[in-house]
């Protein structure tokens, strides 16, 4: 019988230290959630602004400084437009919903009766019976606290973003001071470019595929006659940035509201089947072709990242879960002791793409290069 392969104690100790460091880092992320959540969102917006600025520089004759101002204006206008859509859409949604408020209770009772009838269960409960033991005031108070938290969080995001934009000009000087050696500086730039390329690729893919889904979903909802289809279209686009759960919410929320709006079940069934077909085609045929090497993340890692950051940072954590996973994979791949974690996170066992050009070999990393390009960070 062949004896088992002996694992060097140094490798075991190194891997154990890496695992302990991951656990400690996760505990710190939970403990500092109130501080780190708006900071992470501000960094995400900063990357978006930087990507828009480079696109403007490439597509227009604007100089570097004016391109930065234009990108900031574009992102602010998009943010303001999104807020306006949410406010107007929510107002229209609740205004139209109030028109059918008197029929909601009887309609829900009828739905419950029909569902119980399918299974041959007599004497179904009413909607009043189901919500009788629910403490409505407690949930209203919880919603109010969440709304207050969102407002304060948005304020701190803008504060962090302002300071990050102000300090962005000195980033290159800090990088030179931190890494006097040219090879180390190039390697640090490659890590930054890989993180930036992964996040920008994620934003691009989700935005384009989300727009495709929203156009088809809006046409379907208008054809069925669903009230306030524009509001639901925007909801589908926003929740599309949340992996797994976003598609479920976007595909189920409009049909559920259609159950209450229409007396017949056919509009809700058409919406449910149609939205699922749209989500399936875009999610399984269009999106994988667009992702390429930018999101070389294992699906299990995406699900675990969603659960982990959702548990630690709530909705913001779920929204940023995939970009944070891309960032973690890029950083872990740079160190010999943690590269095995990056391999586990990657989809094909290669934490970053190989384009055939050599990369400085440091800390035991094979000569590879980022798929995000070779542009240095903006100064």
N, C-alpha and C positions, 0 to 999 in steps of 0.2 A: 504493500500500500504506500502510495506516494505521500510524503510528509507535506503538510500545508506550507505555502509560501510565507516566509517570514517578512513582516512589514517593519522597516526601520523605525526605531522608537522616535527618531527626530520627526518623521512624517506624521506619526500619530499625534505627537505633542503639538506640531504645527497646526494640524487640522482641528484638534481640540481647542486650541487658542482661537482659531478663526470662528468656530461655532460659538464659543463664549463671547467673543467680540460682537457677533451678530445678535445674540440674545441681549447683551448690554445695550447695543445701539437701538434695538427695538424698544427696550424699556425707556431709554432716553427720549425716543420719539413720542411715546405715549405721555411721558411726564411733561415734556415741553410742547405738547400739541397746540396750546393756545398761542405760542410764539412762532412755532415752525410752520403751522398751517398757512397763515397769511404770507409768510416769507416764501414758502414753496410756490404758492399761487402767483406771487409777484415775480419770481424767477421764471415761471412758466410764461407769463405775459411779456417779460423782457426778451425771452427767446423768440416769441411771436413777433415782437416789434423789430428785433434784429433781422429776422427772416424777411419781413416785409420791406425793411430798408434795403437789404441786399437785392431783393427783387426789383425795387424801384431803380436802384443804381444800374442794374443790368438792362432793364427794359426802357428806361427813360434817360434823357441827357442831363438830369438834375445832378448837381455836384454832391459830394459826400455829406456836407452839413445839411443842405436842404432836403436830401433824401431822408435823413434821420428825422427832421421835423415833419416831413410828409408822412412817414410811417407812423409816427406818434399820433398825428391827426387822424389817419385812417383807422388805427386801432381804437382810438377814443370814440370816433364816430360809430364804429361797429358796436362798441360796448354800449353807447348811448342808444343806438337803434335797438339793440337787444332789450334794454330796459324798457324802452317805449313799447315794444311789441308785447313784452310781458304785462305791462300795466294795462295797455289798451285791450289786449287779448283777454286778460283775466277779468277786466271790467265787462267786456262783452260776453264772456262765458258765463259769469255769474248773473248778468242781467238777463240773458236768454234762459238760463237755468231757472231763474225766479219765475219766468212765465209758465213753466210747467211744474212749479213747486207743489201745487195742489194735487197734481196727479202722480207725484213720485211715490207717495206711500201706497196707494192702491195698485200702481203698476208693479212695485216691488212685491206686494202681496200676491199678485197674479203670477209673477215669475216664480216665486217660491212654490205656489200651488202647482204650477205646471211641472216644475222639477220633481216635486214629491210624487206627482202623478205618474211620471215616467217609471218610477221604482215601485209603484203600487202602495205607497205609504199613505194611510188615511190621516185626517186631521193635521194638516201642516201648520206650523206656527206662523204668526204674522210678523211683519217687520218690527212692530212695536214690541212683540214678545222677545225678539232677538236682541234688541238694543236696550231692553228694560234694565239689565244689570250693568250697563256700560256707564261709566262716570264721564259724561260729556264735558263737564267743566274742567276736569283734570286734563283732558286731551286739548281743550281750547287753550288752557294755560301753557301746556307744553308747546303748542304751535306758536304762541306768542313769544315764549322764551327763545325758540329756534329762530323766529323772525328777527328778534332783537340781536341774536348772535350773528346772523347773516349780515345785518346792517353794520354792526361794529367790526366784523371781519372784513367787509368790503372797504371800510375806512382804513384799516391797518394795511390792507393790500395796496391801496393807493399810496399810503405813506411809504411803505417799503419800496414800491415801484419808483417813486420819486427819488429816493436816496440811491437806489441802484442805478437809475439813469444818470444821476449826478456823478457817481463814482465810476461810471463805465469808461470815461476817458482815460483814467489812470490805470486801467487793467493791464495794458501791455507793459508799462513801467514796473508794475508790481510783479508781473510774470518774469521779467528779466532779472529783477532783484532776487526773486525766490529761486530761480534756476539759472545761475551764471553760466553753467556749462551748456553749450549749444545742443548737444545730443539730448540732454535731459529736458531742455526747453522744447525741442521738437516733439519729444514723446508726450509731454504735458499738453502741447497744442493738439496732438492727435487724439488724446483722450477727450479734450474739450470738443473737438470737431465731431468725434463719434457720438458724444452725448447730444450735441446740438443737432446733428444730422438725424439721429433717431427720433428726437422729439419733434423736429420739423416734419420728418416723414410721417410720423403718426398724425400730426395735425392736418397735413395735406390729405392723407388718405381718408381720414375720418370726415373731413369737410366735404371732399368731392363725393364720396359714397353717400354721406348724409344728405347732400343736395339731391342726388339721384333718387334716394328713397323718398325725400320730402316732395319732390315734384310728382312722382307716381302716386304717393299717398294722398296728396292734395286733390289730384284729379279724381281718384277713387272716392274720396270723402265728398267732394262736390257732386259727383254723379249720384251717390246714394242720397244726398241731401242732409248730411250731418251738420248740425248747427255749429257755427264758429269754427269752420275747418282750418282757418289760418292759425288760430291759437293751437290747435292740436298738431298742425304741421310744425310749428316752432318747438313744441314740446318734444316731438319725435326727433328733431334735429339735435336739440340740447342733450337729451338722454342718450343719444347715439354715441356720445363720447364715453359713456360708462360701459365697459365690457360686460357682456352676458346679460346683465340686468337691464341695460338700456334698450336692447332689442325686445325684451319681454314686456317692458312697460309701454314702449311705442307700439307694439303689436296688439296689446290687450286693452289699453285704456280707451281708445275711440270705440271699439265694439261694445265695451261695457256701458259707456254713456249712450250708445245707440239703443241698447236694450231699454233704457228709461225713456228716451225721446220718442221712439216709434212704437206703435201698438203691435206691429208684426215683428217676428224674429228674423225675417229674411234680411233686412238691412244690416243687422248686427252680424249675421252669418256671412254675408257678402264681404263686409269689412274685415272680419276675422280671417277668412280664407284669403282674400286679396292681399291684405297686409302681410300675412305669413309668406305668401308666394313672393312678394316684393323683397322682403327681408332675406328669404332663402336665396333668391337669385343674386342679389347684390352681395350678401355676406359670403356666399360659397363660390361664386363665379367671377365677380368683378373685383371684390376687395383683395383676395389672395394674389391676383395678377398685378395689382398696384403696389402691394406691400414690398415685394422684392426683398432686399437684404436689410431694409431700414428697421423692420420689426421682426428680426429673427428670434422670436420669443416662443418658447414652448407653451402650448395652450394650457397645460396644467399650471405653469408658472404664472400665466395671466390670471387664471382663476384664483390661485393662492394669493397673488398680489392684490387682487380685488378684495378678497376677504380680509387680508392683513391690514391694508391701509384703510379700508372701510371701517374696520374695528377700531383702529387707532385715531383716524382723523375724520370719520363720518363721511358725509356726501362729498366733501372736497377731496378726501383721500380716495374715494372710488373714482372720481373724475380724473385724478392724477395718477392712478395706480399703474397704468401701462407706461406712461413716460418715466415714472420713477423706477419701474422694472428695467426699462431700457438703460437708464442712467446707472442703476446698480450693476447690470451686466457689464457695461463698458468699463466701469471702475474696477470691479472685481477681476476682470480679465487681465489687468495690468500687473498683477502681483502673483508671484509663483505660488504663494501659500493659499490664495483664494481663487485661483483660476479655475479650480474644479467646480466651484460654485457657479461661476459664469458659464461653464460648459453645461451644467445641469439646467440653467435658466435658458440657454439657447435652444433654438428649434432643431438645428442640425448638428450640434456638437461643435460648431465653430462660432465663438462669441462675436467675432467680427470678420467681415468678408476679406478674402485674399485676392488682391488684384495683381499679384505678381511682382510688386515693387517691394524691395527690402525695407524693413523697419529696424531701427537700432535695437539690438538684442540686450535687454536689461531685465534683471530680476527673473530670468528664466522664461521670458515670453517669446514665442516663436515670431519670426519676422513677418508681420502682417501690417495692414494699413486700414485706416477707416474707410468705410464706404461713403462717408458724408462729404468727401472732397478734401481739398488742401488749403482752403482759405483760412487765414488767421483770424482770430476774434477781432471784432471791431474795436478801434481805439477811440 
